[in-house]
């Protein structure tokens, strides 16, 4: 007697990384590329990933790439589980800073503070987030990759996605 599963088999999907100059003015292009690369996924997921990617891209530019000639930021997408899409934004900067949620503040302190809201947004929308050193076993500081995972209903994943999607 053989058992036949009717559940479709899962294969991970990786999108070709996109590389951007470390320029805050490129955020518009970063958001447009998310919309293009995730076409077929639900709009609410696309909008959420766009927002979080904008924040992570801007952080990468402001905290690590600024002032570095030719600085770049890389963005990757990866459907690594049937119900989880990972966004990763990696900088090529030289910094000792590590991403962290800002400390608690009262209402008036938030009104006068500048910045430090981006990771709060990512923390609110992602099911998990974190960071890794780009090349963890190196003496060189080649930057950080900040990642965020987003819940996806497996039924909302477009059918027929290849294992690797070229973005160009």
Secondary structure, DSSP 8 states (H G I E B T S, - for coil): ------S-----EEE--EEEES-GGGHHHHHHHHHHHTTTS-HHHHHHHHHHHHHHHHHHIIIIITTSTT-EEEEEEEEEETTEEEEEEEE---------------HHHHHH--S--HHHHHHHH-SEEEEEETTTT-SS---EEEEEEEE--GGGS-TT--SEE---
